[in-house]
Amino acid sequence: MQVQTVESVQLGGNAPDFSIMGMFLQADFIVQAVMIMLIAASLWSWSIIFNTWARVKDARAKANEFEDRFWSGGSLDELYNGLKAAPAHPLAAVFVAAMREWQRSLAKRSAGVDKLTVQDRIYKAMHVTTSREMDRLEGQVGYLATIGSAAPFVGLFGTVWGIMNSFTSIATASDTSLATVAPGIAEALLATALGLVAAIPAVIAYNKLSTDLGRYAGRVEGFSDEFAAILSRQLDEQGH
């Protein structure tokens, strides 16, 4: 009699809803909380992806424009005066930091500050500025790695919890038919699916953005070395 009652309910108007929204609404509170966390993590990761991609793209465009002006043969003092108020990208910030230290050091050379000290100060100023600007450019990219590594396990926790509830339902109803087990298992597996939906784009984007940021950092460091060599030659010329 009990089996017939369960089957009649499954076949009647109260059949389980296997749509995504239906499975979410029918899921246990814990599984629902896991799903909400994963959806929020996915939205957050996409926000980080688009914001970082836009910043890197803008920094590349401004760096190209800056290098065209820098290597055009114009006056470095004029370029510095135009940028020192608000450098808009890492390359300009490094240039402004080096020029600011250069001008300060020149004023102190008459007080007996030697060439090596000046070079060391300029190098340190560019190094600190590079680190600060790259940290600012990277923003929250590191969280993509966290989401990519943690989201599948969070989804797996929701799946395990949902399957535990399904087996509890089997024991309560004394019915091992697929119609009794399927809704709970489907809801549980949805949590795993959402974990993968959050993790896969985050991992791919993290690898891509990390590569782009690494290349840009190498570009900034290369410019720092070239500019340090230019300032060193000017120090040599002034020494003579």
Backbone torsions as a table, in degrees:
resi	resn	phi	psi	omega
1	MET	NA	-40.5	-178.7
2	GLN	-66.0	-40.3	178.4
3	VAL	-64.4	-40.8	-179.6
4	GLN	-64.8	-37.8	179.7
5	THR	-64.7	-44.0	178.5
6	VAL	-62.3	-43.7	-178.4
7	GLU	-66.1	-37.2	-179.9
8	SER	-67.1	-35.0	177.6
9	VAL	-68.0	-41.2	-179.7
10	GLN	-64.7	-33.8	-177.7
11	LEU	-87.6	-11.4	-176.2
12	GLY	-85.7	-154.1	-175.3
13	GLY	-75.8	-11.4	-178.8
14	ASN	-99.2	29.0	179.0
15	ALA	-62.6	143.4	-178.0
16	PRO	-61.9	144.2	178.8
17	ASP	-92.0	117.7	-177.0
18	PHE	-98.1	13.7	171.2
19	SER	-72.9	163.4	-177.5
20	ILE	-61.5	-46.3	178.7
21	MET	-65.0	-40.6	179.1
22	GLY	-62.3	-44.4	178.6
23	MET	-64.9	-35.5	177.7
24	PHE	-64.3	-45.6	-177.5
25	LEU	-68.2	-30.1	-178.9
26	GLN	-85.0	-11.6	-174.4
27	ALA	-72.8	162.1	175.4
28	ASP	-64.0	156.2	-178.7
29	PHE	-57.1	-42.6	-179.6
30	ILE	-63.6	-43.7	179.3
31	VAL	-65.2	-38.5	176.4
32	GLN	-62.1	-42.1	178.6
33	ALA	-62.4	-40.9	177.7
34	VAL	-62.1	-44.3	179.7
35	MET	-62.0	-42.5	179.6
36	ILE	-63.4	-42.7	177.6
37	MET	-60.2	-41.7	-178.1
38	LEU	-70.3	-38.4	177.2
39	ILE	-64.5	-43.0	178.2
40	ALA	-63.3	-40.9	178.6
41	ALA	-63.8	-38.7	179.1
42	SER	-64.6	-45.0	179.0
43	LEU	-64.0	-39.8	178.8
44	TRP	-64.7	-41.6	-179.6
45	SER	-64.5	-40.3	178.3
46	TRP	-64.8	-36.4	176.5
47	SER	-63.0	-44.1	177.8
48	ILE	-62.5	-42.6	-178.0
49	ILE	-60.0	-51.7	-176.0
50	PHE	-68.3	-40.3	179.5
51	ASN	-64.9	-44.1	-179.3
52	THR	-68.2	-42.1	178.1
53	TRP	-59.4	-41.5	179.9
54	ALA	-66.7	-40.2	178.9
55	ARG	-64.8	-43.5	-179.7
56	VAL	-65.3	-41.9	178.7
57	LYS	-62.4	-43.1	179.3
58	ASP	-66.3	-40.2	179.8
59	ALA	-64.7	-38.7	177.7
60	ARG	-63.1	-46.0	-178.3
61	ALA	-62.7	-43.7	-179.9
62	LYS	-69.7	-33.0	177.1
63	ALA	-66.4	-40.3	177.2
64	ASN	-60.9	-44.6	179.5
65	GLU	-64.2	-41.0	-179.5
66	PHE	-65.1	-44.5	-178.5
67	GLU	-66.0	-33.7	175.7
68	ASP	-61.3	-42.1	179.0
69	ARG	-71.3	-39.2	-176.6
70	PHE	-65.3	-43.5	-176.8
71	TRP	-90.7	7.7	-179.7
72	SER	-76.7	-11.3	179.9
73	GLY	94.4	6.3	179.6
74	GLY	-75.9	177.8	-178.1
75	SER	-72.1	129.3	177.0
76	LEU	-68.6	-31.7	178.6
77	ASP	-65.7	-39.3	177.6
78	GLU	-66.6	-41.5	177.5
79	LEU	-63.1	-40.7	179.3
80	TYR	-64.8	-44.1	-179.9
81	ASN	-63.0	-30.2	179.1
82	GLY	-79.7	-18.3	-175.2
83	LEU	-111.5	-18.9	-168.7
84	LYS	-64.3	-26.8	-178.1
85	ALA	-68.2	-41.2	-176.5
86	ALA	-155.8	80.8	175.6
87	PRO	-63.4	129.2	-168.6
88	ALA	-97.0	-1.1	-178.3
89	HIS	-156.7	164.0	-174.1
90	PRO	-56.9	-41.1	-177.7
91	LEU	-62.8	-42.9	178.2
92	ALA	-66.8	-37.9	179.5
93	ALA	-63.8	-40.3	177.9
94	VAL	-65.3	-43.1	178.6
95	PHE	-61.3	-45.2	-179.3
96	VAL	-64.4	-41.9	179.5
97	ALA	-62.4	-42.0	-179.8
98	ALA	-67.3	-43.4	-179.3
99	MET	-66.9	-38.1	178.7
100	ARG	-63.1	-45.4	178.8
101	GLU	-67.7	-35.0	177.9
102	TRP	-60.9	-46.8	-178.3
103	GLN	-68.1	-37.9	176.8
104	ARG	-64.9	-41.8	-177.2
105	SER	-68.9	-36.0	177.3
106	LEU	-61.5	-38.9	179.5
107	ALA	-66.8	-25.9	-177.7
108	LYS	-93.2	-11.6	-178.5
109	ARG	-62.8	-31.0	178.0
110	SER	-66.2	-19.3	179.0
111	ALA	-90.5	7.5	174.5
112	GLY	101.2	13.1	177.1
113	VAL	-75.6	126.4	-174.4
114	ASP	-84.5	171.6	-176.0
115	LYS	-61.8	-43.2	-177.5
116	LEU	-62.9	-37.5	177.7
117	THR	-64.8	-41.9	178.4
118	VAL	-62.7	-46.6	179.6
119	GLN	-61.1	-41.0	-179.5
120	ASP	-64.9	-40.9	179.0
121	ARG	-64.6	-42.9	179.8
122	ILE	-64.0	-43.8	179.9
123	TYR	-62.4	-44.4	179.9
124	LYS	-64.4	-39.6	178.8
125	ALA	-61.9	-42.6	179.2
126	MET	-69.1	-38.3	-179.6
127	HIS	-64.2	-46.3	179.7
128	VAL	-64.3	-42.5	-179.7
129	THR	-65.7	-40.0	177.7
130	THR	-60.1	-46.1	-179.9
131	SER	-62.5	-44.1	-178.7
132	ARG	-65.8	-44.7	-177.8
133	GLU	-68.7	-35.9	178.6
134	MET	-70.5	-36.0	174.6
135	ASP	-62.0	-39.9	178.8
136	ARG	-68.0	-38.5	-180.0
137	LEU	-69.3	-38.5	180.0
138	GLU	-66.7	-35.3	177.9
139	GLY	59.4	-121.2	-174.9
140	GLN	-105.6	24.1	-177.7
141	VAL	-58.0	-34.1	-179.1
142	GLY	-59.3	-27.8	179.2
143	TYR	-67.9	-23.6	177.4
144	LEU	-62.7	-38.5	177.4
145	ALA	-65.1	-38.9	178.2
146	THR	-64.2	-45.6	179.0
147	ILE	-63.8	-43.0	-178.7
148	GLY	-63.5	-33.0	-178.3
149	SER	-88.7	-31.9	-173.7
150	ALA	-91.7	-32.3	-173.6
151	ALA	-57.6	-44.5	179.0
152	PRO	-60.0	-35.8	-179.3
153	PHE	-74.4	-34.6	174.7
154	VAL	-64.2	-44.0	176.4
155	GLY	-62.4	-37.9	178.7
156	LEU	-65.3	-36.7	175.7
157	PHE	-60.5	-44.4	177.5
158	GLY	-62.1	-37.9	178.8
159	THR	-65.4	-46.2	-180.0
160	VAL	-61.7	-42.5	179.8
161	TRP	-63.9	-42.3	179.9
162	GLY	-65.5	-39.9	178.9
163	ILE	-67.8	-36.0	174.6
164	MET	-58.9	-42.6	178.3
165	ASN	-65.4	-35.3	179.1
166	SER	-64.6	-43.8	178.3
167	PHE	-67.1	-33.0	175.5
168	THR	-64.4	-39.7	177.8
169	SER	-64.5	-37.2	177.6
170	ILE	-61.9	-45.4	-179.1
171	ALA	-66.1	-36.8	-179.1
172	THR	-70.1	-42.3	-176.8
173	ALA	-85.8	-10.4	-176.0
174	SER	52.9	40.1	-177.2
175	ASP	-135.6	121.7	-178.8
176	THR	-103.7	16.5	-179.2
177	SER	-70.5	156.1	-179.5
178	LEU	-62.9	-32.1	-179.5
179	ALA	-63.2	-28.4	178.4
180	THR	-80.7	-37.6	-175.0
181	VAL	-84.1	-35.6	-170.3
182	ALA	-56.7	-47.0	-177.4
183	PRO	-58.3	-46.4	-178.7
184	GLY	-65.1	-40.1	179.5
185	ILE	-67.8	-40.0	178.4
186	ALA	-62.2	-43.2	177.8
187	GLU	-62.9	-39.9	-179.9
188	ALA	-65.9	-42.6	-179.1
189	LEU	-68.6	-24.7	176.2
190	LEU	-62.3	-34.9	177.7
191	ALA	-63.3	-42.1	176.8
192	THR	-63.1	-41.7	179.2
193	ALA	-61.2	-42.4	179.0
194	LEU	-66.6	-34.3	175.7
195	GLY	-61.7	-41.5	178.6
196	LEU	-70.4	-36.7	177.6
197	VAL	-61.6	-36.8	178.4
198	ALA	-76.5	-36.5	-171.3
199	ALA	-79.7	-44.3	-171.9
200	ILE	-61.1	-51.4	177.5
201	PRO	-62.2	-35.2	-179.1
202	ALA	-64.0	-42.5	-179.5
203	VAL	-67.0	-46.1	-179.7
204	ILE	-61.7	-45.9	-179.0
205	ALA	-66.3	-38.1	179.3
206	TYR	-61.7	-44.7	179.6
207	ASN	-63.9	-42.9	-179.0
208	LYS	-67.2	-48.6	-178.0
209	LEU	-67.3	-36.0	177.7
210	SER	-63.3	-39.6	177.1
211	THR	-64.3	-45.5	179.7
212	ASP	-63.0	-42.6	179.1
213	LEU	-66.4	-37.4	177.0
214	GLY	-63.4	-41.6	177.6
215	ARG	-64.8	-40.5	-179.9
216	TYR	-67.4	-40.0	177.5
217	ALA	-61.5	-40.0	176.2
218	GLY	-63.1	-36.0	177.7
219	ARG	-65.6	-42.8	179.1
220	VAL	-65.6	-42.5	179.3
221	GLU	-65.7	-38.3	176.4
222	GLY	-62.9	-41.9	176.9
223	PHE	-63.1	-40.4	179.3
224	SER	-59.6	-43.8	179.7
225	ASP	-64.2	-43.4	180.0
226	GLU	-64.9	-42.1	-178.7
227	PHE	-69.7	-36.4	176.3
228	ALA	-62.5	-38.0	177.5
229	ALA	-65.7	-39.2	178.5
230	ILE	-63.0	-46.6	-179.9
231	LEU	-66.0	-34.2	177.7
232	SER	-64.3	-40.7	177.8
233	ARG	-64.1	-37.7	179.0
234	GLN	-66.8	-36.4	175.4
235	LEU	-62.6	-40.8	178.6
236	ASP	-63.0	-42.6	179.9
237	GLU	-64.6	-39.2	178.9
238	GLN	-70.6	-26.5	178.6
239	GLY	-68.4	-28.4	177.8
240	HIS	-87.2	NA	NA
